[in-house]
Each structure stands twice: as C-alpha cells, then as structure tokens.
Amino acid sequence: MPDLRTLKFYQADVFSGDPFGGNPVAVFPDAHGLADHQLQQIAREMNLSETVFVLPPTDQAAVVRLRIFTPTQEIPFAGHPVLGTFYVLAQLGLVAATDGITRVMQECNIGLFPVELYAQDGELTRVVMTQPKPEFLGPVDAIEDVYKIAGALGLAKYAITDMKWPIEVVSTGLPVLIVPVRTLTAVRSIQPNASAIMDICSRFGANGIMVFTTVTVEPSSTVHARMFAPSIGILEDPATGSASGALGAYLVQKGVVDVAPTTDIVVEQGYEIERPSQIFVRVESDDDIIKTVKVGGQCVMVVEGTLTF
C-alpha cells in the first residue's frame, strides 16, 4: 500500500458571526509540497465555492502566500477566502493578532495586499482586507444586451431598464458585471440561467453578475445583493468579498450612496439561499477619485478535520 499523506484543514463561515451563515471556506494551513493537480483535486473534493492553500511567501514582506481554488479552477484573487484564511491562521496562533488592529501583508497571485485583524479582549472581532484600486471597464449600452441580461436572470425587462444607474463591469481584483435592479421583490425572484449568464460574462469579460437594489431586508444595510458566477463553478455565491468591493466602488462613483471622504457601506447577501451575510465595505476617496477599497466582516470556525489521500 502506498504511503498516505494526511492534511489538517479548517472551515470557517465568513461574513457572519453565527455558524451556517455567510460563505464557507476550507483552509489548509500547510500545503507545502502539493502539486497543482492535487490542489485542484482537493478543492473539488471539498466542493465549496473556494478552498485556500497556505504556502510560505516568496516575498519577505508577506507573512504567507495564498493559492485559491474553486472546484473547477484556480483564481488569482478573492475576498472571503482571504478573510477566512487569516481568521483561521489567527485562531491557530500562526498569525499574531493582539488587541487593537494588527496589520499584515498577504501574497496572492496578483501581488501583495494588506490585511487587518481587529481584536478585543483576546477575541478576533473582524478581518479586513484592502483590495486593488477599482477599474471601471465600461457600461453596457446596447438595449439588446440589457434585455439579454434581464432574460438570463429571469427578470422582466423593465426591472433593469428603468434604472438611472448603468450596468457596468467593475473590478477590484476580479471583474464583475454590476446590475442595478428596481426592487427587492425583483431581486429575490431571480431565477438564474447558468448557460445564459456564462455567455454574458464571456462577452463582457466578467467573472460573474452581481445584482443589487437599494431596498434591503435589514435596516442597517445599504444594499441587498445576489452574485452569480457559473463560469467559475459557482451558480450563486452567498457572500462575495471581491464583488462587494467592486460594488462599493460603483456605489460611490455613481453617487448611489451619500459620498464622504470615507464612505461605509453594508452589503447584505445570501438571504435567498438561507446563508444571510453582512459584508462591510469602506471606500476612501479624495476629490471624486477613489483611493482605497476595503472589505471585511466577522468570521466563525465551524469545522476542523483531516484529509487523507
């Protein structure tokens, strides 16, 4: 019988303070020596929207290097996987988090980015990441394309054609098609057509479609959102950090929210798939130029396990 390898892994729910909410991520704190095909096999076995493998950094400015996989492919950057990984590493004592704010650097496939760990009385209360500066990659102007997007979401045309804000591709690390929708009822009624969404995302160079409305379930929320990314193996994501950063930048740039030098936004997501999530976005701007986008939230550990192969 060949020698078997045993790996410890942990699963955290991100963007929720309660188990079974938010977006789950599997974290392997020691992935040293695994081949690329093994990383993909493990991610497929875990069958979560993302699985993260922690490796020694190649840049001494970073504390760790992260590789992030969906069940079908590696992605260069993501939101909730980074936050969940640093939560797990801090809980294991592999990254120090003292009371107050601890700032560290993470290395991923698109570079180095800061992570902030907030702790009080020895408890980790929030993890926050800085995302790449937003890129506004162009609106969808052709009415026939707008109709196709409505059809892919199972919405009536008027649900998205009567909006004063554009449909646009925005990126803070991963490009996402931002689609404003008139009402909460319309957003909650969406029946996504995976094939049609994949075609639209391919046409506009986006990883997924994030819809939002300014009508919310929770009074404390700014917008209610849903995210569909079948192109990367995720039909609907319960909480999407990377897309929320892009959405926050969009809300500020388009004046959807009241804009200040520091604009705080709460994105609620995952309600339709029974994983309610609250994603905190902070957009810092100066003279209408967005300088920084930060995304963060609460996390909770839910699984500790061993993978043998």
N, C-alpha and C positions, 0 to 999 in steps of 0.2 A: 504494500500500500504506500503511495507517495506521501511525503511529508505534507502536513496540512498547516496552513497559516491561520492564525487567529487574530482578529482585529476588534478592538473595542470601538463602539460607536454610541452616540448620544443623539436624542431627538428633542428639539425644542420647538415650542409654538411661539411664533414671532408676531408682534403687533397685537398681543393680548396678554393680560395679566392672569388669565384663567386658562386651565387646561381645556383642550378641544376647541379653542377659538384661534383666531389668527391663521398664520400659514406655517405648517410644519416644515422643518428642515432636518436632514440627517447630517451629522458631523462626525468625521473620522479624524481624531486629533493627531494620529500618527500614520500617514500614508506613504512614508518613505519606502522606496523600493518597488512600488506598484507600477506596472506597465500601463500605458494608455488604455489598452483594450480591457484591462482589469478594472480600471476606474469606471469605464463605461458599463461594464457588466454589473458592477456593484450598484451603480446608480439605477440601472434597470431593475435590479433585484429589490432595492429599497422602494422604488416606484412612487417617489414623492416628486413634487414639481422640481425640486433641486436637492442635490446631495453635494456636500463640500468635503474636500480632502485637504488636510493641513500639511504643509511641507515646510522645510527650512527656507528662509528667504534667500534670494540671490542678490538682494540689495541690503546692505547692513543697516540702512535707515529703517527698514521694516522689521517687525517682530515675527511675522510669519508670512508665508506665501500661500494663497488660496487658489485652488482649482475647483471650478463649479460646473457640475454636470446636471442636465435634465435626463430623463430616461432615454432620450434619443441622441443627445449631442452635448458637447462642451460649449459653454457660453463664456464670453470674456469678462462679464461683469454682471452683477445683480445686486439687489437691495437686501431683501430679507435673509438670504443665505449668509451674507457678511455679518449682519447684526446678530443672527442666531449663533454663528460660529464664535464670535467674540464673547457672547454671553456664556456659551459652554466653556470656552477656554478660561474665562474669569472664574466660573464656578468650580473648575478643576484646579485652580491655582496656577495655571500655565501662563496666564497673563495677569499681572498685578493690577488690582483695582482698589485704591484707597478711597476713603470718604472724600466727597467733593467730585471733581472731574479729573479723570485720568485720560491723557491723550497719547495715543499710539498710532503707528503707521502700519497699514496693511499693503501687501503687494498682491496684485491680481494681473490678469493677462493684458490689461490696458494701462498699467502703471501703478504708481503709489498714491494712496488716498488716506486721509486721516480718519480715525475712529475715536469717539469719545465715550468713555464709560462713566456713568453717573452712579454714585453710591452714597448711601446714607445709613449710618449706624450699622455698618458692615454688610448691608444688603444692596445688591445691584438693582437700581430702580429704572434705569433706561440706558439703551445703547443707541448712539447716534453716529451716522457716517456722513462725510462730505462727498458729494457726487461731482462728476466732471461738470464744467460750465455748460449751460444749456445751448443747444443748437436748434434753431428753428428752420426746418428743412423744406418748408413750403406748404401752402394751403392746397386743399382740394377744391378747385374752382368749377370744374365741369359738372353741370347738373346731372348728367347721366351717371357720373361716378358717385355722386351723392346718393342717387337712387339705388345704385348697386350696394352701397354701404348699408343703407336702410334695409334692403332686402336680405342681406347677409345676416343682419341682426334680427330679422323677423319683425321689423317695425314698419308702421305706416310712414310714407314719405314725409308727411307734414311734421312728424315727430322730431326730425332733424333739419328740415329745410327752412323752418321759420325762426331759426336761432340768429341772434345778432353777432355771435362769435363764430369764427371759421372752424372747419375741420382741418386739422394740420398735423404734420409729422414733426414731433419734437423729440430730442434726445438729451438725456443727461447720463450717457453711457450706453444705452440701448435705445434705438429709435422706436417710437410708439406712435400710432395714429390716434390723436385725441379727437373724440367725437362728442360735442355737447348735445344733450337731449333735453327736451322741454320739461318733462315731468318725472317725478319719482315713479308714478304708476307705469309710465312707458319703460323706464329703465328696468324695473322689476319684472316686466312682461317679456323681456328679450328672450328669444329662443335662437341661440347661435347656430348658424350653418357652418360647420367646420371647413368644408371644402371651399365655400364662397369666401370665408374670411381669409383662408390661406392664399387664395387668388388675389384678393385685395392687398394683403400685406406684401406679396411678391411684387405687385405692380408699383406700390409706393415705397418700397424699401423699408418696411416696418417689421418689427418682431411680433407685434400684436396690436389689438384695438382696445383702447381704454375709453369707455363711455362715462360721462358724468352728468349730474344735474345738481343745481344749487338747492334743490329741495331735499331735505335729509330726514333720516329716521330719528337721530339723536339731536337734541337742541344744541349740543356743544360742537357738533360737526359743521364743517364749512361746505363740503360737497359729499355726495353719495356717488360711488363709482363701481364699475364692474370691468374686469380685464379678461380678454380672450386672446389666447396665444397658441392655437393649434399647430402653427408652423414649427414650434419648438417643443411640441408634445404636451401642451397644457391647454385643454379646452377652455376651462375657466379657472382663474387663479383667485384664491381667497383674499390675498393681501400682497400687493406688488410694490416693493420699495422703489425699484428703478423707475417704473412708470409713474409712481406718485411724485417723484422728484420732477419728472418731465411735466406732469400735470400742474404741480405747484408753480413751476416757471411759466407755464402757459397762463394760469390764472392771474399771475402778476403782470405779465407782458400785455395781456389783452384787457386788463382792468376789470376782470370779473369780480375781484375782491378789492376791498379798500387797501391801497398800497401805502406802505410806510417804508422807511429805511430798513426795518426788519419786519417782515410780514409772516405771521404764524398762521398755518393752515392745518386743519384736521380733516383727513380723508377717511370716510367710513367705507368699508368694502367687505365682501364676503357674506353679507346677510342672506342673499338668495340661496347660498349653498350651506347655510347653517354653520358658518365659521366667522362670526362677527369680529371685525378688526378695526382698530383705530391707528392710523398712521399719521405721525406728526411731521410736518414739513415746515422748514424755516427757509425763507428766501430773503437774502440780504442784497439790497440794490442801492445804487447811487446815480442820481440824475437819469433815471429810466434805464440804466444799464445794470443787469443782474450780475452780481459779483460772486455769490456763493449760494448753493442749494444744499441743504442738509435734510436728511431723512432719519427718523428714529422712532422708537417705541419701546414698549415693555416686552419682556420675554418670560417664558416659564419652561422649565425642564419637565419632560413627560415620559421619556424612555431612556433606559440605559441597557445596552445589550452587547452581544458578542457575535461576530460573523466569522464563520469557519469555512475555509474553502481550500 
